[in-house]
């Protein structure tokens, strides 16, 4: 998936409603609609630094289908 315009420099985008973080670079086509819906709802969050460790530090969990591929 291509990174959304506002997040062209961010790999990880979190959903404030569910506390789930998506790895945009590894998100498959079947799940792209989730990020599009997240952008429309404007309930997203990026992390600084842009790492999975920082997302986890803030209480976010990696999107379940991506967990087996996590670093």
VEXLUMKE-113439 format. One record per atom (N, C-alpha, C, O): atom name; residue number from 1; x, y, z. Coordinates in pm, 1 decimal. Layout:
residues N
name | resi | X | Y | Z
CA | NUM | X | Y | Z
...
end
This chain:
residues 71
name | resi | X | Y | Z
N | 1 | 84.4 | -117.9 | 0.0
CA | 1 | 0.0 | 0.0 | 0.0
C | 1 | 88.5 | 123.7 | 0.0
O | 1 | 192.2 | 127.5 | 66.2
N | 2 | 46.6 | 223.8 | -74.4
CA | 2 | 116.8 | 351.6 | -71.5
C | 2 | 80.0 | 424.9 | 56.0
O | 2 | -31.5 | 412.1 | 106.7
N | 3 | 173.4 | 500.4 | 106.4
CA | 3 | 147.7 | 576.3 | 228.7
C | 3 | 52.2 | 692.4 | 200.1
O | 3 | 64.3 | 759.4 | 97.5
N | 4 | -42.7 | 715.7 | 291.3
CA | 4 | -134.3 | 830.0 | 272.0
C | 4 | -56.6 | 961.1 | 267.7
O | 4 | 49.3 | 973.0 | 329.2
N | 5 | -109.6 | 1059.7 | 194.5
CA | 5 | -41.8 | 1187.4 | 174.0
C | 5 | 8.2 | 1254.1 | 300.1
O | 5 | 122.1 | 1300.8 | 303.7
N | 6 | -73.7 | 1260.0 | 403.6
CA | 6 | -32.4 | 1323.8 | 528.9
C | 6 | 79.2 | 1246.4 | 598.6
O | 6 | 150.6 | 1301.5 | 682.4
N | 7 | 93.8 | 1119.2 | 564.0
CA | 7 | 187.8 | 1032.7 | 634.4
C | 7 | 292.1 | 972.6 | 541.2
O | 7 | 334.8 | 858.6 | 559.5
N | 8 | 332.5 | 1049.5 | 442.0
CA | 8 | 429.0 | 996.9 | 346.1
C | 8 | 563.5 | 963.4 | 410.2
O | 8 | 641.0 | 886.1 | 354.0
N | 9 | 592.0 | 1020.5 | 526.7
CA | 9 | 717.7 | 992.7 | 596.6
C | 9 | 698.2 | 901.1 | 717.5
O | 9 | 790.7 | 882.4 | 796.5
N | 10 | 578.4 | 844.2 | 732.3
CA | 10 | 549.6 | 757.9 | 846.1
C | 10 | 514.2 | 617.9 | 799.3
O | 10 | 436.8 | 599.0 | 705.5
N | 11 | 572.4 | 521.2 | 866.7
CA | 11 | 543.3 | 381.0 | 835.5
C | 11 | 430.2 | 327.0 | 922.3
O | 11 | 350.4 | 245.4 | 876.1
N | 12 | 422.6 | 371.4 | 1047.4
CA | 12 | 324.3 | 319.5 | 1141.9
C | 12 | 217.3 | 424.2 | 1170.2
O | 12 | 248.1 | 538.1 | 1205.1
N | 13 | 90.4 | 384.2 | 1154.7
CA | 13 | -23.4 | 472.2 | 1180.4
C | 13 | -118.2 | 400.1 | 1274.7
O | 13 | -157.2 | 285.8 | 1250.7
N | 14 | -154.5 | 468.8 | 1382.3
CA | 14 | -241.3 | 408.5 | 1482.3
C | 14 | -384.8 | 455.3 | 1471.8
O | 14 | -413.0 | 565.7 | 1425.2
N | 15 | -475.3 | 369.2 | 1516.1
CA | 15 | -618.0 | 400.2 | 1522.9
C | 15 | -651.4 | 427.8 | 1669.0
O | 15 | -643.4 | 337.5 | 1752.3
N | 16 | -688.5 | 551.1 | 1700.7
CA | 16 | -716.7 | 590.5 | 1838.5
C | 16 | -836.4 | 516.5 | 1897.2
O | 16 | -843.2 | 497.0 | 2018.5
N | 17 | -930.0 | 475.5 | 1813.7
CA | 17 | -1051.0 | 409.4 | 1861.4
C | 17 | -1023.9 | 269.8 | 1914.0
O | 17 | -1081.8 | 229.3 | 2014.7
N | 18 | -937.6 | 196.6 | 1847.8
CA | 18 | -914.5 | 55.9 | 1882.5
C | 18 | -775.6 | 29.0 | 1938.3
O | 18 | -746.3 | -82.7 | 1981.1
N | 19 | -689.2 | 131.3 | 1938.1
CA | 19 | -550.9 | 117.2 | 1984.3
C | 19 | -475.2 | 11.0 | 1903.9
O | 19 | -395.8 | -65.8 | 1958.3
N | 20 | -502.1 | 8.9 | 1773.1
CA | 20 | -433.9 | -81.2 | 1680.1
C | 20 | -342.0 | 3.1 | 1593.8
O | 20 | -377.7 | 113.4 | 1552.5
N | 21 | -223.8 | -49.4 | 1566.9
CA | 21 | -129.0 | 19.8 | 1479.7
C | 21 | -112.2 | -62.7 | 1352.3
O | 21 | -103.9 | -185.4 | 1356.4
N | 22 | -107.5 | 7.8 | 1238.7
CA | 22 | -90.4 | -56.2 | 1108.6
C | 22 | 47.6 | -23.7 | 1054.7
O | 22 | 91.1 | 91.4 | 1058.6
N | 23 | 116.4 | -125.0 | 1004.3
CA | 23 | 242.8 | -106.5 | 934.1
C | 23 | 206.5 | -85.5 | 787.3
O | 23 | 180.6 | -181.6 | 714.9
N | 24 | 204.5 | 38.0 | 744.5
CA | 24 | 158.2 | 72.7 | 610.0
C | 24 | 241.1 | 3.1 | 501.9
O | 24 | 186.7 | -37.5 | 399.2
N | 25 | 370.4 | -10.9 | 523.5
CA | 25 | 456.5 | -71.8 | 422.2
C | 25 | 426.9 | -220.4 | 403.0
O | 25 | 455.3 | -275.5 | 296.6
N | 26 | 370.8 | -285.4 | 503.5
CA | 26 | 344.6 | -428.5 | 497.4
C | 26 | 196.1 | -462.9 | 487.5
O | 26 | 159.9 | -580.5 | 488.5
N | 27 | 110.9 | -362.6 | 478.1
CA | 27 | -33.4 | -386.4 | 474.8
C | 27 | -74.7 | -437.7 | 337.8
O | 27 | -47.6 | -374.6 | 235.6
N | 28 | -140.3 | -552.4 | 337.0
CA | 28 | -182.4 | -612.9 | 210.9
C | 28 | -306.6 | -547.5 | 153.1
O | 28 | -381.0 | -478.4 | 222.7
N | 29 | -326.9 | -570.5 | 25.9
CA | 29 | -440.2 | -511.7 | -45.4
C | 29 | -575.3 | -544.2 | 18.0
O | 29 | -662.8 | -457.7 | 18.2
N | 30 | -596.8 | -664.0 | 71.7
CA | 30 | -727.3 | -693.7 | 132.2
C | 30 | -761.3 | -604.6 | 252.9
O | 30 | -877.8 | -594.0 | 291.3
N | 31 | -660.3 | -541.4 | 311.9
CA | 31 | -682.5 | -461.1 | 431.9
C | 31 | -664.6 | -310.7 | 408.8
O | 31 | -676.6 | -232.9 | 503.5
N | 32 | -636.8 | -269.1 | 288.4
CA | 32 | -615.0 | -127.0 | 259.7
C | 32 | -735.8 | -41.7 | 295.8
O | 32 | -720.9 | 74.1 | 334.8
N | 33 | -854.4 | -98.0 | 283.0
CA | 33 | -975.8 | -21.9 | 313.3
C | 33 | -978.4 | 25.7 | 458.6
O | 33 | -1041.5 | 126.9 | 489.2
N | 34 | -910.7 | -45.9 | 547.9
CA | 34 | -907.7 | -6.0 | 689.1
C | 34 | -837.6 | 128.3 | 707.5
O | 34 | -882.8 | 211.9 | 785.7
N | 35 | -728.9 | 148.6 | 636.8
CA | 35 | -655.7 | 274.1 | 647.9
C | 35 | -733.2 | 386.5 | 580.7
O | 35 | -734.3 | 499.0 | 630.5
N | 36 | -797.9 | 357.7 | 468.6
CA | 36 | -879.7 | 459.7 | 402.2
C | 36 | -993.4 | 504.3 | 494.7
O | 36 | -1022.8 | 623.4 | 504.2
N | 37 | -1056.9 | 408.7 | 562.4
CA | 37 | -1165.0 | 440.2 | 655.9
C | 37 | -1111.2 | 519.9 | 774.1
O | 37 | -1177.5 | 611.0 | 823.5
N | 38 | -992.3 | 485.8 | 818.7
CA | 38 | -928.3 | 556.6 | 929.7
C | 38 | -901.0 | 702.2 | 892.9
O | 38 | -921.7 | 791.9 | 974.6
N | 39 | -855.1 | 725.6 | 771.4
CA | 39 | -828.8 | 861.8 | 725.6
C | 39 | -958.9 | 942.9 | 716.6
O | 39 | -961.3 | 1061.0 | 751.3
N | 40 | -1065.5 | 879.8 | 670.4
CA | 40 | -1194.6 | 948.8 | 660.9
C | 40 | -1250.1 | 983.3 | 798.7
O | 40 | -1309.4 | 1089.6 | 817.3
N | 41 | -1230.8 | 893.2 | 895.4
CA | 41 | -1282.1 | 915.5 | 1031.4
C | 41 | -1195.7 | 1014.8 | 1109.6
O | 41 | -1238.7 | 1067.6 | 1212.1
N | 42 | -1074.8 | 1039.8 | 1061.5
CA | 42 | -979.9 | 1130.8 | 1126.5
C | 42 | -952.2 | 1091.7 | 1272.4
O | 42 | -947.9 | 1176.7 | 1361.3
N | 43 | -933.9 | 962.3 | 1294.2
CA | 43 | -900.7 | 912.6 | 1427.7
C | 43 | -764.0 | 844.8 | 1426.5
O | 43 | -743.0 | 744.4 | 1494.5
N | 44 | -672.2 | 900.0 | 1349.4
CA | 44 | -539.1 | 841.7 | 1332.1
C | 44 | -436.4 | 911.5 | 1420.4
O | 44 | -459.6 | 1019.9 | 1473.9
N | 45 | -323.7 | 846.0 | 1433.1
CA | 45 | -213.6 | 897.2 | 1513.3
C | 45 | -84.4 | 843.5 | 1454.4
O | 45 | -76.9 | 727.1 | 1415.1
N | 46 | 17.0 | 928.4 | 1448.3
CA | 46 | 148.9 | 879.8 | 1408.6
C | 46 | 239.2 | 885.6 | 1531.4
O | 46 | 204.8 | 947.0 | 1632.4
N | 47 | 352.3 | 822.3 | 1521.6
CA | 47 | 441.0 | 808.6 | 1636.8
C | 47 | 576.2 | 871.9 | 1608.7
O | 47 | 623.9 | 871.8 | 1495.2
N | 48 | 636.1 | 924.9 | 1711.1
CA | 48 | 767.9 | 985.2 | 1699.6
C | 48 | 856.1 | 932.7 | 1811.9
O | 48 | 831.8 | 965.7 | 1928.0
N | 49 | 954.2 | 855.0 | 1783.0
CA | 49 | 1000.2 | 810.8 | 1650.7
C | 49 | 902.3 | 712.5 | 1587.4
O | 49 | 822.9 | 648.2 | 1656.1
N | 50 | 909.7 | 702.8 | 1457.7
CA | 50 | 818.2 | 619.7 | 1378.9
C | 50 | 863.1 | 473.2 | 1384.4
O | 50 | 915.6 | 418.9 | 1287.3
N | 51 | 840.9 | 411.3 | 1500.4
CA | 51 | 881.2 | 272.0 | 1519.9
C | 51 | 768.4 | 193.9 | 1585.8
O | 51 | 682.0 | 251.1 | 1652.2
N | 52 | 770.6 | 64.0 | 1566.8
CA | 52 | 673.6 | -23.0 | 1631.9
C | 52 | 693.5 | -20.9 | 1782.6
O | 52 | 596.6 | -28.2 | 1858.2
N | 53 | 817.7 | -11.0 | 1826.6
CA | 53 | 846.7 | -4.3 | 1969.7
C | 53 | 779.5 | 116.9 | 2034.6
O | 53 | 727.0 | 106.0 | 2145.4
N | 54 | 780.5 | 231.1 | 1967.6
CA | 54 | 715.1 | 351.1 | 2021.6
C | 54 | 564.2 | 333.0 | 2025.3
O | 54 | 499.5 | 375.0 | 2121.2
N | 55 | 507.9 | 271.9 | 1923.3
CA | 55 | 363.2 | 245.7 | 1922.3
C | 55 | 325.9 | 154.1 | 2039.3
O | 55 | 226.8 | 177.9 | 2108.2
N | 56 | 404.5 | 51.4 | 2060.7
CA | 56 | 378.7 | -39.7 | 2173.3
C | 56 | 395.7 | 31.5 | 2306.3
O | 56 | 321.9 | 4.3 | 2401.0
N | 57 | 490.6 | 120.9 | 2314.5
CA | 57 | 513.0 | 198.3 | 2436.2
C | 57 | 389.9 | 281.4 | 2471.5
O | 57 | 363.8 | 306.8 | 2589.0
N | 58 | 314.8 | 323.4 | 2370.9
CA | 58 | 193.1 | 402.9 | 2392.6
C | 58 | 67.7 | 316.8 | 2406.3
O | 58 | -43.4 | 369.5 | 2411.0
N | 59 | 85.1 | 184.7 | 2412.6
CA | 59 | -27.5 | 94.6 | 2435.6
C | 59 | -94.7 | 40.9 | 2310.5
O | 59 | -200.5 | -21.5 | 2319.7
N | 60 | -36.3 | 63.5 | 2194.8
CA | 60 | -94.8 | 15.1 | 2069.9
C | 60 | -43.1 | -123.9 | 2038.5
O | 60 | 71.6 | -157.2 | 2068.1
N | 61 | -129.8 | -205.0 | 1977.9
CA | 61 | -92.3 | -340.2 | 1936.5
C | 61 | -95.1 | -347.1 | 1784.9
O | 61 | -181.7 | -288.8 | 1719.6
N | 62 | 0.8 | -419.1 | 1730.8
CA | 62 | 10.5 | -434.6 | 1586.0
C | 62 | -113.2 | -508.0 | 1534.0
O | 62 | -161.3 | -602.3 | 1596.9
N | 63 | -163.7 | -464.5 | 1420.1
CA | 63 | -278.3 | -524.9 | 1353.2
C | 63 | -256.2 | -675.6 | 1344.4
O | 63 | -152.6 | -720.3 | 1295.1
N | 64 | -352.3 | -753.7 | 1391.5
CA | 64 | -338.1 | -899.2 | 1406.7
C | 64 | -281.3 | -971.2 | 1284.9
O | 64 | -189.3 | -1051.1 | 1301.9
N | 65 | -330.2 | -948.2 | 1163.2
CA | 65 | -272.6 | -1018.5 | 1048.2
C | 65 | -125.2 | -986.2 | 1022.3
O | 65 | -58.1 | -1060.1 | 950.2
N | 66 | -74.5 | -878.4 | 1079.0
CA | 66 | 65.2 | -840.1 | 1058.0
C | 66 | 157.0 | -892.9 | 1167.4
O | 66 | 279.0 | -884.8 | 1153.4
N | 67 | 102.8 | -945.9 | 1274.4
CA | 67 | 185.7 | -988.1 | 1387.5
C | 67 | 284.5 | -1096.8 | 1355.0
O | 67 | 395.2 | -1095.9 | 1408.7
N | 68 | 249.5 | -1190.9 | 1269.2
CA | 68 | 341.5 | -1299.1 | 1236.8
C | 68 | 461.8 | -1249.8 | 1156.1
O | 68 | 565.5 | -1316.1 | 1152.1
N | 69 | 447.9 | -1133.8 | 1092.2
CA | 69 | 556.3 | -1078.0 | 1010.9
C | 69 | 636.7 | -972.3 | 1086.5
O | 69 | 731.6 | -916.4 | 1031.5
N | 70 | 599.6 | -943.9 | 1213.1
CA | 70 | 663.4 | -835.0 | 1288.5
C | 70 | 810.7 | -862.5 | 1311.1
O | 70 | 854.8 | -976.8 | 1323.0
N | 71 | 884.9 | -752.9 | 1316.5
CA | 71 | 1029.9 | -761.1 | 1339.1
C | 71 | 1059.6 | -795.4 | 1483.3
O | 71 | 1176.1 | -806.6 | 1521.4
end
